Amino acid sequence: MADKINPPHYKDNPIQTFDAIISQMTTAEKIGYIKGQILKYIMRMGKKVVTLEGARDDAGKAHWYLEKLLRELTDQINKRKKVKQKDLSNIDLKDLTEEDLEQLLNPGAKIVELKKKEDKDGNPNT
């Protein structure tokens, strides 16, 4: 049976596309990207290929990304544990704070107020 989640053509290059993409991202961007991939496959489960096999394949893809997310989060936890034990002068300040990570994992709803456009005289357009 062919691997539908990580097929051989994904492995033809010296670096997999996923690894190339996340290599250019900050930790916060990586976590957000992986979360988006999980959501994509869960939300479309069984809709792109409308069979039980199609649903299973999408669930498998979501699982593959979930394992990546768990690995990334575990790496960040272990990194922080080491940081707490080391001299803070060697820390890369680009790393996520606990607050950044919490917001990324639990963003909640955000309300954005839209501004009304004005015409050239400064009057609001209707």
N, C-alpha and C positions, 0 to 999 in steps of 0.2 A: 504494500500500500504506500503510495507516494505521500510525502510529508507536505500537507496542504498549509501548514502554519508557517514553516520556515523552509520552503522548497530549495532544491539544489541551485536553481538559477540565482537565488539570493546570495549564494556563497561563492559565486564565480570570481568575484573581485577580491583583491587582497584585503579589503576592509568591507564589511557589510554596510549597506546603505544606512541602516538604523544607527550603527556605531559612528559613521561619518557625520550624520546629522547631529547626534547628541554631543559629539566631540567639540562642536562649535557653540554649545549652549552653556549658560550658567546652571548651577544646581537647581535654581527655581524654575528656569525654563525647561530643563530636563523633566522635572517632576510634572510640570504642567503639560508638556508634550505627551508624556506617557499616559497621564490621566485622560487626555483627550482621545488617545488611541483606544484605551479601554472603553470609554463611553461610546465611541464610534461603533465598535464591534458589538457591544451589548445592545445599543439602540437599533441597529440594523439587523439584529439576529433573526435569521429566517426570512428576511425580506428581499435580500439581493438574490439569493437562491432559495426559493420557497419550497423547501423540503426539510425533513428532519435532519438530513445530512448537512444541508446548508446551515441550519441553525447550530448544529454541533460544531461545524467548522468555524463559524463566527465566535462561538463560545470558547473554542480552543485558542483562537487568536487573542481574544480578550484575556484569557488565562496566561498566555505567553507574555503579554505586556504587563499583566499583574505581577508575574514573577520578576520582571525587570524592575517594576516599581518597588516591590518589597526589597530587592537587592540594593537599589539606590538608597532607600530610606535606612536600611540596615547599615550601609556604608557611612551615611551621614551621622547616624547615632554613634557608631564606633569612632568616627573621626572626632566627634565632640567629646567623647569620653577621654580620648588621647589628649585633646586640647586642654581639658581641665587638669590633666596630670602634668602638662608641660609648661614651660615658660611662655607666657602670652605674647612676647615680643616677636615670635616667629610665625604668628598666625596671619593667614591671608585674609584681609578684611573684606574681600569680595564674597566670602562664604555667607551662607544664609544664617540669619539669627533665628532663634526659636520662634519669635513672633512672625517672621517671614514664612517659616515653614508652617506654622499654625494657620496663617491666612491662606496659604496656598492649598492646604489640605481641606480647610473648612471656610471657603470664601464668603458664604452667606450671600444674601441679596444686596445689590447696590442700587441706590436710586440716583439717577442722573437727571439733573434739570437741564432741559434744552432751552437755548436762547431763541427768541423769535428773531427772524431776519428783519432788517430795516431797509427801507428804500434809501435812495441817495440823499433825501432830506432828513433822515433820521426817524421817519415815521414807521411804526410796526406794519409789516405786511400781513394781510389777512388771508 
